[in-house]
Amino acid sequence: MVGHGFMGAAHSQGWRVAPRFFDLPARPEMSVLVGRRADAVAAAADKWGWAETATDWRAVLDRDDIDIVDIVTPGDSHAEIAIAALDAGKHVLCEKPLANSPAEAAAMAEAAERAAKRGVFAMVGFTYRRVPAATFARDLVADGAIGQIRQVRAMYLQDWLVDPEVPLAWRLQKQFAGSGALGDIGAHAIDLAQFITGQRLSSVSGILETFVKRRPLVADASGQAGTALAGTASEEYGDVTVDDLALFTGRFDGGAIGSFEATRMSTGRKNALRIEVAGSTGAISFDLEDLNALGVYDATAPDTRQGFTRVLVTEPGHPYLSSWWPTGHMLGYEHGFVHQAKDFVEAISSATQPEPSFDAGLQVQQVLDAVEHSAGAGSAWTPVGEAAVTSSAVVDQIAGV
């Protein structure tokens, strides 16, 4: 695994727990954790159960005993690491969003396509697909339980940036993160809406806003300013170069209309990823802050019995639940990462393409790009671009040639 921190902890939990609850065709070994600072990566490896550490990911790619590379670094390094790993014959799991631009994402998708011809596979980590209630929502929609899909409302609301004195971490700088709330959490709302409906966004109209335009830089242990994700504020200030809020409407290729909101400035909301899909004969409603339940509405029932039913998604027949606890015993945030590791290992072992693929990650990247272009053009309706053919110049730039 390349990178550590918040996502490093979550992915490590997935790799560690998956083979202990699921009967996997191959048992993943947590061999090497890679980080820039030897002391920090050693502490993380000891805490999370990795066998050894390294500070150079390129050297690790040369090892014959490494089969999978898991990328949990900031977005500006995804393309370089993923393309090199795939070309080296390693299966790749990469955190979302896939890259910081459609060009980088297209280069990654092309590398994944080349690798797949050699039996080497890649997947992007849209983990919320694997929350059992969200997967169950997808299954209900696919089975026709709500009829023809007409409207989709999706939002991802957090409040960790409400305080203007929160330091200027890498997630607030475009050169590292690519975008702000739009890519960080809006990408999840986009993917989950498309996953549940089975439809893809074809055009968008959006606005972006940055409420706090300057923040204190992060102070390291010596008091010097830096760009870590967390830390104390220094006395120096820097510019916020990403959005705090993204709002957009969209048309889906199946005829549905959607509204989307992504913000890290929604006071009082901690991790509210909410999806509501309204159809001709029913509706479903999901909220990550109540992740073990799904709201289901049946418009074909007698009017005296209509209303959203709260379905507790903990039965053995629900997705993923047969290997967990008895009915009614809740799952949590980390279980999605366990399911992600399970699905990835099973796909690799059966030589089938794991989902979501890098092509799916590219498509979400194109939606993000279309929203940014729309916001810069007075909210003009903007088509979501087709997958572009990446020039050799772009690939060379990613590789540092």
N, C-alpha and C positions, 0 to 999 in steps of 0.2 A: 504494500500500500504506500503510495507516494502522497505525503502530506499527513498532518495530524491536527488536532484541535476538535472542535465541535463535531464535524462530520467524521473525523477519524474515530472518535469514540463511538458514534452511532454505527458506522460500518464494521468496526471491530466487534461490537456486540453481535451484529448479524453473522459474521463469519464464525464466531465462537459458539453461538447457540444453535445455529441451523442444524448441524449434524447430530446434535444431542436430542432434538425433538422430532426431526424428520429423517426418514430412512432414505438417505441420499445414495445415489449410485457411485459417488466418489466423495471422499472425506477431505475437505479443504484443510491445508496446513498453513497456519499463520507464520510464515517464514521470515519475512524481512519488512521492517517499517523504515521508510525513508523520510528524512527531514533535513533542513539546512543546518541546524545547530545540533551538534553531537550530544550535548547534555540534555537538551529538551526532548529529543527523539528517544534517547535512552530511557528517560523517565516515563514517557508515554508508552513505550514498548513494555516496560516492566509492569505498568499499571493495567494494560489491556491484554497482555498475554502473547506478544510477538516474540519469536525466538531470538532474533538478532536485529541489528540496526545498520543503516548506511546513510551517508550524506550525499551520495552521487547516484541518482536514479539511472543514469546512463550505464554505469558499471553493473548495476543489478540486471539490466536487460540482457547482458551477455551471459548470464548464468543459465545453465541447462536445467537447473532444478526449479526454476520459476515458470509456472504455466499461466498465471493470471496476474495482471497489473490493475490495481484498484486506484483510481485517481480522485483525490479529495482536496486538491490544491485550489487556490483562486483561479478564476476563469482565464486569466491571461496566459496560463501555462498549459491549459488542457490540450490544445492542438498539438503542440510540440511533443509532449509526452505520449499522447495517445497514438499519433502517427508513427513515432519511433517504436513504440511497443508492438503495434500491429505488424509493422514491417519486420520486426524481430521474431515474429511468430507467437506472440503472447496474446491470449484473450484479454479483453479490456472492459472494465466497468468504469464509467466516468460519471461523476456527479453533474447535476444540471446547474444552470443551463449548459448545453453542450460546449459552447464557446462564447467568445465576446463579439463575434460578427458572423454574418452569413457566409462570408468567404472562408473563414476558419472552419466553420461547421461543415461547409461543403467539402473542404479538403479532408476533414476527418471522415465524412461519409464515403468519400472516394477510397480512402485508405481501408475503411471497413469492408467495402465491396471487394477490393482486391484480396484482402485477407480471407474473406468468406469463401473464395474460390479455392483456398488452401485448407479449409476446415478450421479457420481461426475466426472467432466471433467477438462482436462488440455490442455493448448495451449502455444506454444512458439511464442514470438513476433517478427517475421520477417515482420515488418510493411510495407516494400516497396512493398510487394505483393499487398497492398491495395491502392497504387497510381493508380488512374483510368486508366492512360495510360498503366501501366504495366499489370493490370488486362485485359485490352482490348487486349494487345499483346498476352497474354495467350489464350484468346478467339479466336483470328484470327488464331493462330497456330493450336489450337484444331479443328477449322473448316476446316483445310486444305488449308488455303489461301496462304501458301508459299510452299506447297508440302512436299516432303520428306526432313527432316532436315539433313543437311550435316555438317555445321560448326557453332560453337558458339564462339563468342569473348566476354569476360566479364572482366571488370576492375572496381576497385573502387580506385579513386585517391584523396588524400588529401595532404595538405602541412603544417599542424600545428606543425610538429616536425622538420622542416628544420633547425631552429635555434638550435645549439647545447647547448645553455644555457637555453632552455625550461626545467623546473624542472622535476625531476624523480617522476612522479605521479604513482598511482597504476597501470594504464594501461601499464606501462613500466616494470612491475615486474611480472615474471611468476607465482609466488605463489599466486598472486591476480587475474591476468587476464588470465592465462592459456597460452596465446600466444599474439603476438603483432598485427600487421596489418592483419596477416592471420586470426585470430579469430574475431578481433574487427570489421573489415569491409569486409574482404574476405569472411566471413560466409554469409554476405548479397549477395555478387556476386554469390556465389555457390547456395544459395537457390533460388534467382531470376532466374538464368539460368535454374535450374531444374523445377521451377514452370512454366515458360513460355514454355519450350519445352515439358514438361511432361515426360522427360527422367531423369535417375539418373546416376551420375558418378560411374563407376565401377572400374577404375584404374587411377592412376595419376603418373606423374613424375615432381618433383619440386625442386626449390632451395629457400633458405631463406638467407637474409643478414641483418646484423645490422651495420649501417653506423656510428652511434654515440654510442660508447660503455660505456661511463660514462657521467653522467649528475649531475648537482647540486641537492641536496635534497630540498624538499619544506620546507620553513620556515613558522611556524605558527605565530599566533599573538604575541607570546612572543619571536619569533626569533628562536625557537627550530626547528630542522629538523623533517619532517613528510612525509606522503605519500598521501596527498590530490590530487584530480584531477587537481586543479588549485591553483595558489598562487605564491608568490615571491620566488626567489631562496635563499637558505642559502649559507654559505661558505663551507659546507660539500658536498662531492660528493659520488655517489654510482654507482654500476654497472647496466647497462641496461641488462635485462635477457630475452628479447623477440626480435622478428624480427622487423626491420623497413620496409622490403620489402619481399613479397612472390610472386614468379612467378611459375606457373605450367601449364602443359598441361594435358589433361584428355580424356579418352574414355567414352562415354555414353553408357548405356545399349541398346539404340535404334539404335546404329551405328554411331552417330554423333561424331565429334572430337571437342574438346574445348581448348581454351587458356584462362588463367586467370592471372590477376595481381591485387595485393592489396598492397598499399603503403600509408604511411602517410608522405612521403618525396618527393612528386611530386611537385616541385616548381611551383606555379601559379595555381594549381588545388585545389579548396576549398571543393567540395563535389560531385565529378564527378563519379557517379555510372553509367556505360555505358554497355549496352547489345546489341549485334548485332547477329541476327540469320539468317543464309543464308540457303535457301532451294532450291529445284529443280525448283520451279516455282515462287519464290519471296523471299523477305527478309523483316525483320522488324528491326528497330533501336530505342533504347530508351536511353535517357540521363537524369539523375535526375536533372541536372542543367538547364534543360528545361522540367520540369516535366509535363506540360500540353499538350505536343505534342508527337506524335509517328511518326517515319518515316516508310512508307510502300512502298515497291517496288513490282510491278506486272510485272514479266518477260513474261507473256502471252500477254501483250498489244503489239500493233504494235511498231516496233522499233523506229518509229518517235515520239512516246509518252511515251517511257520508261524513268524512272528516279524516284528517291525517292520523294514521296509525303509527305509533312508535314501535318499530320492530327491533327487538334486541338481537343483534347479530352475533350470537354466541352458541348456536346449535351445531352439533357435529356435521350437519349437512351444509352449513354455510362455508364459503371459501376459506381454506387454510385451517379451519377450526378443529378438524378431526384429530390433529396431533397435539392439541393444547389441553386446556383444563376442562373440567365438567361444565355443563350448561350453566350460564349465568355468571361464570367467573371471568372477569374482564381482562382484556388485553390493553396494552399501552402503546406509546409512541414508538418504542424501540422494536416492536414486533414486525413492523413493516420492513425493517432492514433485515430481519431474519428471513422473512418471506422472499425478499429480494435475493439474498444469497442462495436460498433453496432453489428458486426458479432459474437463476443463472447457472448454477452447477448442473441442474437437470438438463437444461438446454445444451450446454457444452457436451455433456456425457452422451446425449442422443444425437449430437452433430446437427442440431437445428438452430435457426436464428432466434436468439432471445429477444423478447420485447420489453420495453420499447427500443427499437434499433437506433443506430446513428442517423438513419434517414428520418425517423420520427423526431429526433432531436434537432435535425436541420430544419424540419418543417416548423417546429415551435420557434426556432431562431428567426425564421423568416416572418412569422407573425410579430415577434418582438420588434424586428426591424421595420415592418410596415406601420406599427403603432408609432414608432419614433418619427418616421417620415411624415405620417399624418399630422402628428402634433406640431411638427415644424412647418407645416403647410396650412395652418389655420384649421386643422381638424378635417381636411379634405378626405373623402373616401379614397382609400389606397388599397389596391389589390395585394394579396399575399403572393410574393414572388415564387416562380417555379424554381426547382432545384437547379442551381447554376453549375456549369462546367467550370471547374477551378483551373485557372491558368497555371503553368509551371512556375511563373513568377511568384504567385501567391504561396505555393508550396515551398519554393526556395526561401521566401521571406520567413515562413514559419520555422523552417529548418535552420535559419540563421546563415544561409549561404550569401 
